[in-house]
Amino acid sequence: MQHICINIDNNFVPQAAALMASVYSNAIKEAPPVFHVLSNGVSTENELILKDFAGSFGGEAFFHELGDFEERLEAHLHAKPETGRFPKTVLARIFAAEYLSSDIDRFLYLDADMIVRTDISGLFDEDITGYVIGACPEPTIYEGLEVDQGEFKAYFNAGMFLCDRNAWINGDFTGKALNWYCENNGKFDFADQDILNNALLGKVKFLSQKWNFMSNYHYQSYDSLVKRAPWYGKLQDKAGYNEAQRNPFIVHFAGDERPWYKGNRNPYRDEFYKYLEMTPFKDMKPIEGKERYMSFYHAVNVLSEKIPGFRTFTSRVFYKVKKKK
C-alpha cells in the first residue's frame, strides 16, 4: 500500500484536491494510494469532500487534526516556536512519521502545491536502503555548500521526501530536528526545511530532479545551476536534468509564480487547471491583487534563462529582504 502525507489548512484545500486528482489519475487503478492529511483547521465540510473525492478513485483519505500543535510544540521546546514568515504548522512535517500508524513502513511526503504527472509507484520503488529519506536537491537556496565535518553537505527541498518510517523513528530524527531548532534559537531562513537538512545530514539519498521539479527550473539550464552551486553537479548529471526539464514527473509550484494567482504565466498552469477541473473545486477563482508582481516575477524567470547572473543577483536581494522581515 502506498501512503502519501500532506499538510494543509482550509485555504489550501482546492490545491490539495488538484494534487490528489493528479496522483489518482496517473496511479495504477488496482492500487490507489492512501492520503494522510495533517490538517490545520480544515473544515468538517471540506474534510468530507476530500474523503469522498479520494473514495471516488477507490482510494482513502485520513485526517490527522493538528489542533493544539503550537501549544504542544511550545511545551516540547520550552519556548514559543518561531518560524519567521512561515506559519508554525510548517513544522508539522517534522512529526509526520509520528502521526502515521506504526504499521506503515514507508510513506511519501508531498507539499500540496504540486502536481504529479506519472504513476507514483516508480518513486516508491526507489532504493533508499541505509538512508532515512530520499529527496531531491535544491541548488538555488544555499549555493556555496562544502564538506562539513567529513560529510558532503548538500541541500534538499523538503516539499517531497520518501521516508523510511522505521529508520526515522528508531533514529529519533524528530528529536534531532527539534534539538537543532533549539540550539539555533529558532532562527533560520527556510523554516522546517533548514531544520530537516541539518538533522538529516548524511542520511539523505539524493534522487533525480524529475521527482521534484520546481517550476522555476523550467527557465534555468543545468550549466547555470552548476555554476551557481558546484555541489549540484555531484548529485545530478546534465542528461538527467535535461530530461527532467523536458518531462518532470512531479512539478512543484515553488516560488511566487503559482498558477492560482491571476496574471501568472506559469509554464505548467494548464496542467494544474486540468486536474483542478476534475475536483469539486473546479470553480475556484484565481486570486487577484498580484497581477503586477506576477508580470515582474515572470520577467525575472525569462531573464534568468537568458542571463543566469541576473537570477543569482535577484535571488540574493530577495532573500535578504525576506530575512529582514
Secondary structure, DSSP 8 states (H G I E B T S, - for coil): --EEEEEEEGGGHHHHHHHHHHHHHHS-TTS--EEEEEEES--HHHHHHHHHHHHHTT-EEEEEE-SSHHHHHHHHHTS----TTS-GGGGGGGGHHHHS-TT--EEEEE-SSEEE-S-THHHHT---TTSSEEEEE-TTT-----EETTEE---EEEEEEEEEHHHHHHTTHHHHHHHHHHHTTT--SSHHHHHHHHHTTT-EEE--GGGSEEGGGGG--HHHHHHH-GGGGGTS-HHHHHHHHHS-SEEE--SS--TTBTT---TTHHHHHHHHTTSTTTT---B-S-HHHHHHHHHHHHHHHH-HHHHHHHHHHHHHHHHH-
